[in-house]
Amino acid sequence: MNETDVAANLAQVRERIARAARSSGRDPQKITLVAVSKTHPATAVQAALAAGQRDFGENLVEEAWNKFVASDSPLADWSEALLHLIGPIQSRKAVLAVSCRPVLVHSVDRLKIASRLDRFAAEAGLVLDVLLEVNVSGEESKFGFTPAGLQRDVEALLSLPNLNVSGLMTIPPYDPDPELARPHFAALRALQETLAAQYGAARWRHLSMGMSHDFEVAISEGATLVRVGTAIFGTRELG
Ligand SMILES: *Cc1c(COP(=O)(O)O)cnc(C)c1O
């Protein structure tokens, strides 16, 4: 994918976001496009930066580090890039995840990893913004808190001093028909409303939901962050 393609795809995705927002009476400015650059090279990210994109998502911590942070990366000089970590974080990668200085971690999926991130954030002298990943569908193979598990752990999560919980994230089971994702997005929003009523709205501002094939549905259900890879950077090579 060349630079022109990335710029054209970005323009198209932004237009689709704006249209989806308007048709549900929402302000398009309140929706952040996270361009998911996993498996794509730094040059693809540079093309997107040149086209005005600022927020990027990576799902492997090591890849994020090498692409965005390492001093020999061509992106090391682009201070405009904001890195979002969107994939499950293994315990032994927590320290590297914090070192990446992500603007947001979308994928805190268990108390244990939250505690480790909190500890390394404290050591680094920073407060990490995080979302809690929820498996609203109850699918067994998925990462994330179950809604009941989240209710059990939420007070412990909110008490971690170096984590700033600012919302929820979900990945519905894949189906080519985006309408089938709607009940999962709606369930995440309902959970957000419950938590906001219990613990105050400020902590639950963000809903990270929607990918290339279903972000319009997610926006109509209240997404504030959409994570879009393929529609911007093209299909990924299978590893
Ligand atoms: C890869 C990935 C995306 C982007 O998926 P596309 O279908 O390529 O848009 C979004 N969210 C997460 C968590 C991912 O791992």
The ligand as a MOL file (V3000), in Angstrom:
LIG
                    3D

  0  0  0     0  0            999 V3000
M  V30 BEGIN CTAB
M  V30 COUNTS 15 15 0 0 0
M  V30 BEGIN ATOM
M  V30 1 C -6.4700 -5.7120 14.6320 0
M  V30 2 C -7.3700 -5.0680 15.6090 0
M  V30 3 C -8.2810 -4.0720 15.1960 0
M  V30 4 C -8.4260 -3.6060 13.7530 0
M  V30 5 O -9.0720 -4.5700 12.9840 0
M  V30 6 P -9.4880 -4.2670 11.4460 0
M  V30 7 O -10.5410 -5.2750 11.1970 0
M  V30 8 O -8.2560 -4.4820 10.6440 0
M  V30 9 O -9.9870 -2.8920 11.3890 0
M  V30 10 C -9.0720 -3.4770 16.1630 0
M  V30 11 N -8.9940 -3.8390 17.4560 0
M  V30 12 C -8.1390 -4.7830 17.8940 0
M  V30 13 C -8.1080 -5.1190 19.3340 0
M  V30 14 C -7.3050 -5.4360 16.9830 0
M  V30 15 O -6.4550 -6.3750 17.4280 0
M  V30 END ATOM
M  V30 BEGIN BOND
M  V30 1 1 1 2
M  V30 2 1 2 3
M  V30 3 2 2 14
M  V30 4 1 3 4
M  V30 5 2 3 10
M  V30 6 1 4 5
M  V30 7 1 5 6
M  V30 8 2 6 7
M  V30 9 1 6 8
M  V30 10 1 6 9
M  V30 11 1 10 11
M  V30 12 2 11 12
M  V30 13 1 12 13
M  V30 14 1 12 14
M  V30 15 1 14 15
M  V30 END BOND
M  V30 END CTAB
M  END
